[in-house]
Amino acid sequence: MKIGYYVQGAADEAFVHGLADRWCPRAELAEGKFCGSSRESFRREISKALHDLRDNHNCDVLVVLTDSDAARWREVKRHEWQRMPEDCHHMSVFGVADRNIECWLALDREALAHELGCLADEIPNDNPSGFVKNRFEIGVRGKEREKAKNASNGLLPTCR
């Protein structure tokens, strides 16, 4: 199986890799190309990226993951789902993290603290994003990005 993914940032990418390692460890992953840095460019490029993953990388499943940031996640989902190419709907998994993916990870504070090597009380309550990224060394490009993926993969098997 080949899973194509189109995500906004390195934390989202690490999350997708962790899910794949847990639930489909033999799957090959293909990264969708996102050249922009804003939500608008993410939306603008989604159709092209998914068609590329499906047609040129022969992906069986397409995963799209984005953050809602300060917006309501349902509104973000509705707006961004409209940008999804209809001919890819049947093979797509579409997720919108309420606020950001680091908030999802922090739902189980004890498990996250164990993976980060800290106390649960040290994880910020309001927005753990910067703290989690710093601890996992997420947000860096190139070779360091691989290190971040591997570091975050250990968290998912502990969450139930």
C-alpha positions in Angstrom: 0.0 0.0 0.0 1.1 3.5 -0.8 -0.1 6.4 1.3 0.2 9.9 -0.1 -0.1 12.8 2.4 -0.5 16.5 2.0 0.0 18.4 5.3 0.8 22.0 6.4 3.8 21.6 8.6 6.5 19.3 10.0 4.4 18.4 13.1 1.5 17.3 10.9 3.9 15.3 8.8 5.4 13.6 11.9 1.8 12.8 13.1 1.0 11.1 9.7 4.2 9.1 9.8 3.4 8.0 13.4 -0.1 6.8 12.4 1.3 4.9 9.4 4.0 3.3 11.5 1.4 2.1 14.0 -1.5 1.0 11.8 0.2 0.2 8.4 3.9 -0.3 9.1 4.6 -1.8 5.6 3.0 1.1 3.8 5.2 3.4 1.7 4.6 7.1 2.2 4.7 9.8 -0.4 4.8 13.5 0.5 2.6 15.9 -1.4 4.4 19.0 -2.4 3.4 22.1 -0.6 5.4 25.1 -1.7 3.7 27.9 0.2 3.6 29.0 3.8 0.0 30.3 4.2 -3.4 28.6 4.6 -4.4 30.2 1.3 -1.5 28.7 -0.6 -2.2 25.3 1.1 -5.8 25.5 -0.2 -4.8 26.7 -3.6 -2.3 23.8 -4.2 -4.4 21.0 -2.7 -6.0 19.8 -6.0 -2.6 19.8 -7.9 -0.9 18.0 -5.0 -3.5 15.3 -4.6 -3.7 14.6 -8.4 0.1 14.4 -8.4 0.1 11.9 -5.5 -2.6 9.8 -7.2 -1.4 9.9 -10.8 2.3 10.2 -10.6 3.1 8.4 -7.3 0.3 5.8 -7.6 -1.0 6.3 -4.1 -3.8 4.1 -2.8 -4.9 6.4 0.0 -4.6 10.2 0.3 -4.3 11.8 3.7 -4.9 15.6 4.1 -4.2 17.0 7.6 -4.4 20.7 8.5 -4.8 22.9 11.6 -7.7 25.1 12.4 -5.5 27.6 14.2 -7.9 30.2 15.7 -10.8 29.4 13.4 -13.6 26.9 14.1 -12.4 23.5 12.9 -15.8 22.7 11.3 -15.5 25.9 9.2 -12.0 25.1 8.2 -13.1 21.6 7.2 -16.0 22.8 5.1 -13.9 25.4 3.3 -10.9 23.2 2.7 -13.0 20.1 1.7 -14.5 22.2 -1.1 -11.0 22.5 -2.5 -10.6 18.7 -2.6 -10.9 17.3 -6.1 -14.1 15.3 -6.3 -12.3 12.5 -8.2 -10.1 12.0 -5.1 -12.9 11.9 -2.5 -13.3 8.2 -2.5 -9.7 7.6 -1.6 -9.1 10.5 0.9 -8.9 10.8 4.6 -9.3 14.5 5.6 -8.5 15.7 9.1 -8.6 19.1 10.7 -6.9 19.5 14.1 -8.8 21.7 16.5 -6.3 24.5 16.9 -3.1 22.4 16.0 -1.8 18.9 16.0 0.2 19.5 19.1 -3.1 20.1 21.0 -4.3 16.7 19.8 -1.1 15.1 21.1 -1.6 16.9 24.4 -5.0 15.3 25.0 -3.2 12.5 26.8 -0.7 14.6 28.8 0.8 11.7 30.6 1.7 9.8 27.4 3.0 13.0 25.8 5.1 13.8 28.9 6.5 10.3 28.8 7.6 10.7 25.2 8.9 14.3 25.7 10.9 13.3 28.8 9.2 15.8 31.0 6.4 16.1 33.6 2.8 16.5 32.5 2.6 19.7 34.4 5.5 21.2 32.3 3.4 21.0 29.1 1.6 24.3 28.6 -2.2 24.2 28.9 -3.1 27.1 26.6 -1.1 26.0 23.5 1.5 23.3 23.7 2.7 23.8 20.1 6.0 25.5 20.7 6.9 23.4 23.6 6.2 20.1 21.8 8.0 21.2 18.6 11.0 22.2 20.6 11.1 18.9 22.5 10.6 16.8 19.4 12.9 19.2 17.3 10.0 19.6 14.9 10.0 22.5 12.5 13.4 22.0 11.0 14.0 21.0 7.4 16.2 18.4 5.7 18.0 15.7 7.7 16.7 17.1 11.0 13.1 16.5 9.8 13.7 12.8 9.7 14.9 12.9 13.2 11.7 14.7 14.2 9.6 12.1 12.5 11.3 9.3 14.3 11.1 11.0 17.7 7.3 11.6 17.4 6.6 8.1 16.2 7.1 6.7 19.7 4.2 8.6 21.1 1.4 7.1 19.0 1.7 3.5 20.3 1.3 4.7 23.8 -2.0 6.5 23.2 -5.2 4.5 23.5 
